[in-house]
Amino acid sequence: MVNDADVGLGGLDGLVLNVGVGIGNLGLEGVTPEHWDKTLEINLRGPVLACRAALPRLADGSPIVLISSIAGLMAGSRLPAYDASKAALAGVMRHVALEGAARGIRVNTVAPGLVDTPLGRATTAGRPTRAHTRTPFGRQATAWEIAYTALFFISDESVYVTAQTLAVDSGLTGIS
């Protein structure tokens, strides 16, 4: 994937990794080894391998943005493998930022809260209590609000920011 993008675009000047699955039944009792392994393979192994492939190809000063979740910052998804994978993504971010720092490559993470998307609505349908989560702004984020945050990290406006996680959750992790 990284090679195809590099060749097809004539070089890489940034990378956004937006991947995540939450599979299995809720709670520790619902975790199977297969669901655990599949979740970490997609949510963690994929970004690690993409960063490994992209780092040497990225132009100096390039950004990498990892899309995580507030589930990596606080309990709430009730899917232990999902929560663990998103928490571990912060460690990956810090490591890749350390390796890229000498070339000015900055690596940051966006941690969305509840987002009103088709996938978010499907998740709520499967777990109706999710719809009753009280957010300080009284609504879920739009996909655009998450995209604008990633755009900030991609832009030169964030040129002196690296190894940081920004929760985009209307204050859910900070004041709720």
Phi and psi in degrees as a GROMACS rama.xvg file:
@    title "Ramachandran Plot"
@    xaxis  label "Phi"
@    yaxis  label "Psi"
@TYPE xy
-64.4245  -43.8621  VAL-2
-60.3086  -45.4282  ASN-3
-60.9835  -42.0811  ASP-4
-65.8607  -43.5468  ALA-5
-60.1972  -48.5855  ASP-6
-68.9951  -47.6757  VAL-7
-65.7283  -31.9849  GLY-8
-98.0548  -4.34323  LEU-9
73.8729  29.3402  GLY-10
128.708  165.008  GLY-11
-117.353  129.312  LEU-12
-122.635  14.4621  ASP-13
172.674  164.441  GLY-14
-149.543  130.322  LEU-15
-122.26  124.417  VAL-16
-112.704  109.449  LEU-17
-121.221  92.3261  ASN-18
-142.587  145.943  VAL-19
178.903  133.263  GLY-20
-130.06  148.913  VAL-21
-128.516  101.675  GLY-22
-118.416  159.573  ILE-23
103.074  -178.984  GLY-24
-90.6951  164.534  ASN-25
-74.6799  150.147  LEU-26
77.761  169.939  GLY-27
-60.1076  -36.4835  LEU-28
-62.7404  -26.8614  GLU-29
-85.7784  -4.41194  GLY-30
-82.5533  124.128  VAL-31
-107.653  155.823  THR-32
-57.1278  -36.0594  PRO-33
-66.5188  -43.9576  GLU-34
-66.3442  -40.7294  HIS-35
-59.3266  -51.4131  TRP-36
-62.9818  -42.7015  ASP-37
-65.0049  -42.2732  LYS-38
-62.823  -47.2658  THR-39
-68.9303  -32.0042  LEU-40
-61.7699  -45.7578  GLU-41
-77.9422  -50.8629  ILE-42
-77.7489  -22.6034  ASN-43
-123.24  -50.9751  LEU-44
-62.7502  -42.853  ARG-45
-56.6465  -53.4614  GLY-46
-61.4865  -37.3316  PRO-47
-61.6094  -47.8092  VAL-48
-67.381  -36.3195  LEU-49
-66.1859  -42.4046  ALA-50
-64.9792  -41.5658  CYS-51
-59.4805  -42.4894  ARG-52
-73.5357  -35.44  ALA-53
-82.6232  -33.9852  ALA-54
-52.7884  -48.4901  LEU-55
-70.9548  -17.7727  PRO-56
-93.7132  -19.7775  ARG-57
-68.8224  143.316  LEU-58
-65.9986  149.086  ALA-59
-55.7541  140.919  ASP-60
81.9716  5.56723  GLY-61
-74.0686  154.588  SER-62
-99.8236  148.95  PRO-63
-124.007  130.85  ILE-64
-122.733  123.805  VAL-65
-103.092  130.478  LEU-66
-95.3418  118.769  ILE-67
-111.814  -130.444  SER-68
-170.312  152.797  SER-69
-66.7939  -11.8919  ILE-70
-63.3119  -19.3147  ALA-71
-82.3816  -10.2346  GLY-72
-107.916  -24.622  LEU-73
-153.436  153.214  MET-74
-68.7828  148.743  ALA-75
167.403  -30.3782  GLY-76
-73.8014  -22.7453  SER-77
68.2834  13.6806  ARG-78
-116.848  96.658  LEU-79
-55.4687  -39.0762  PRO-80
-67.6214  -38.8731  ALA-81
-63.5418  -49.8162  TYR-82
-58.1851  -46.1702  ASP-83
-64.2149  -41.2317  ALA-84
-66.55  -38.4999  SER-85
-74.1129  -32.5345  LYS-86
-67.4258  -41.0615  ALA-87
-67.6788  -26.022  ALA-88
-60.274  -30.489  LEU-89
-64.95  -37.0836  ALA-90
-66.5953  -39.7985  GLY-91
-61.7714  -45.52  VAL-92
-56.0503  -48.8223  MET-93
-63.107  -39.5528  ARG-94
-66.9363  -46.5762  HIS-95
-64.9427  -37.5651  VAL-96
-61.3462  -40.5522  ALA-97
-62.828  -46.2806  LEU-98
-67.1695  -32.3929  GLU-99
-88.5245  -11.5786  GLY-100
-58.6078  -40.0867  ALA-101
-61.3872  -24.2928  ALA-102
-102.709  8.35651  ARG-103
74.2828  13.5132  GLY-104
-78.1371  124.89  ILE-105
-109.011  142.649  ARG-106
-131.587  123.357  VAL-107
-136.955  164.462  ASN-108
-124.548  136.584  THR-109
-102.877  127.849  VAL-110
-115.341  90.2952  ALA-111
-68.4441  149.096  PRO-112
-89.0203  -139.988  GLY-113
-71.8572  130.955  LEU-114
-127.397  133.255  VAL-115
-83.8447  89.338  ASP-116
-132.039  170.25  THR-117
-55.6394  -42.3169  PRO-118
-65.8321  -40.991  LEU-119
-61.8645  -41.1631  GLY-120
-66.7838  -38.3049  ARG-121
-65.3492  -39.6359  ALA-122
-63.3563  -42.4451  THR-123
-63.9651  -37.4776  THR-124
-62.5836  -35.643  ALA-125
-79.9709  -19.3133  GLY-126
-140.896  81.2511  ARG-127
-56.4059  -25.617  PRO-128
-63.4591  -23.1208  THR-129
-59.6592  -36.1042  ARG-130
-65.748  -20.6994  ALA-131
-95.6655  5.65127  HIS-132
-64.7999  123.544  THR-133
-83.9426  120.843  ARG-134
-107.412  147.611  THR-135
-55.1619  -34.9379  PRO-136
-87.3315  -3.7155  PHE-137
75.7078  16.3553  GLY-138
-156.587  166.069  ARG-139
-84.8749  159.206  GLN-140
-70.7509  159.675  ALA-141
-93.2675  159.845  THR-142
-61.3477  -33.4797  ALA-143
-62.8952  -37.4992  TRP-144
-64.5007  -34.3428  GLU-145
-72.6603  -43.3815  ILE-146
-60.7961  -40.313  ALA-147
-63.7437  -33.4225  TYR-148
-68.7069  -43.3715  THR-149
-61.6633  -39.3122  ALA-150
-61.2806  -39.3425  LEU-151
-57.6472  -47.2553  PHE-152
-67.9755  -27.1446  PHE-153
-77.4577  -31.2473  ILE-154
-76.6704  166.908  SER-155
-70.9788  -9.27638  ASP-156
-64.7645  -20.3034  GLU-157
-111.986  26.9317  SER-158
-61.2623  -20.5104  VAL-159
-110.608  24.3022  TYR-160
-120.234  123.011  VAL-161
-149.477  155.474  THR-162
61.3395  37.7293  ALA-163
-121.958  150.218  GLN-164
-114.917  129.114  THR-165
-114.089  115.03  LEU-166
-79.8425  126.902  ALA-167
-113.511  84.1157  VAL-168
-145.286  20.9531  ASP-169
55.1447  25.6149  SER-170
90.2986  7.01966  GLY-171
-54.4894  -42.114  LEU-172
-82.3037  -15.9199  THR-173
-104.06  -32.1712  GLY-174
-129.061  0.324668  ILE-175
